[in-house]
Amino acid sequence: AWAALGRANSGDVGARAHFVFVPLMFQGHFIPSVDTALMVATHGAVATVVVTASYAARVRRTVDLAAPGQPGASPVDVRVVALPLDCAAAGLLADGSDDIDRIPLGIGPNYFRALSRLREPLERRLRAAGAPYPTCIVSDFCLPWTQELAASLGVPRVCFFSMCAFYLLCQHYVDRDNALDGVVGDDVEVIVPGMGDKRLVVTRAQAPGFFRLTGWDGYGDAVERALDTADGIVMNTFTEMEPEFVAAYAAARGKKVWTIGPVSLYHRHTMSLAARGRTADIDADECIQWLDSKEPNSVVYVSFGSIAHTADPEQVVELALGLEASGRPFIWMVKSAELYGETVREFLRELEARVAGRGLLIRGWAPQVLILSHVAVGGFVTHCGWNSILEAIAAGLPVVTWPRFSDQYLNQKMAVEVLGIGVSVGIVEEGKDIVVGRTVVEKAIGSILDGGEEGEKRRKRARALAEKARTTVQEGGSSRDNLFDFVQSFRGE
Ligand code: UDP
């Protein structure tokens, strides 16, 4: 599908281009980066993805499954540069693994500092004879050292965001106008400046900015400087969904913004969909068979993404009992069993026995986009990671919003207040230790799957957005055009 897409796309607009992607290896950043690398490669460019050692196999697997070598199709050229990370300095596990999925919490400044020391070995690799010289560095906004890398190589650097323009704009306005200066308390609401007649309020806890906590020693300033001097911005969102925010963000930053999402839509077949990020802990066919046995729009999918987790035993129990009481079929991505004590593990086993056939628990990694795109799924209980929200939108699904940290609080506002496709469980900021009760869970699920007239309106809006998402990645759509323009802009001489 990839190669076919490439041929239909553009011929060889990117023939001389070499895009070097440097993702942050958190799944919510890494997955859309690899997808974007695949996308530029379909335009005939060479794409190199730079990772630490244990991620190399994941990139190769995603690339291989995305481009299954159809007869006569030219394979896409995605290469991998794997660099050894100083895991001890990074504060990772004692066993020397650089796989940060194995450390659910506690990735701190040392990890980011250890990554920044990859700059010199990476520059040597990119200058090595035999490899095409880079024409553009596309790196995560969290990696400010890549701006220096690009400057040293004498090539442009584009900043990659797996976030929506709405969130970035709100955060930018709050920072630029010091809207929270002098505000005492993390939960005091202020109006986001510059949003015109969209009266939008935030608290410090909802818009904490990037890397501003103690211990980061100026890292946040370095991130801001690197963004300020970048040669443009690539974003996993689409203009038809949030035109005014994309335009306002580009204007406020004084930069070209290429919106190229939803990147998940560039995967067209089961194997490719099931291979994003990690190997799923359920067989794709088994998952599809389970879904095939359910009525259309009847199943609710529950996931808190790759970082957040519901380790609090009381919360796990309330969520579980809410799902049980809802009477709906559900798939719940419960993450690794090791996160829980034996009592919770036993409770989950008993739950599974009670809801056998109706509830499916996936421990570890779920093939999320494969699940969301199945007709049996009717709604998504999400922690509001931007990729998850966008994947729900691409699938035309209403969401129950349950944010946990970072941009997720403003993403919740985007889903509920701006797009009108979400119902909140009532968590508005981090650090309150609120346990969401079973009846709240049950009611929220009922609202998105059924929910009377309001529910119908939400579903209609979600479906209309999905239609826009589908057309934006096709001929004449803005994401498709932007991708083409992006490749053309940095194809070198
Ligand atoms: N994901 C997945 N399976 C899982 C959990 C997550 O495929 O079991 C994918 C999901 O589809 C999304 C990404 O991982 O593309 C998570 O990104 P998001 O921004 O939603 O949340 P984060 O994990 O960064 O908090």
Residues whose N, C-alpha, C, O or C-beta is under 5 A from the ligand:
A	BS01	UDP	Q27 G28 I31 R276 G277 F304 G305 S306 I307 M333 G364 W365 A366 P367 Q368 V369 G385 W386 N387 S388
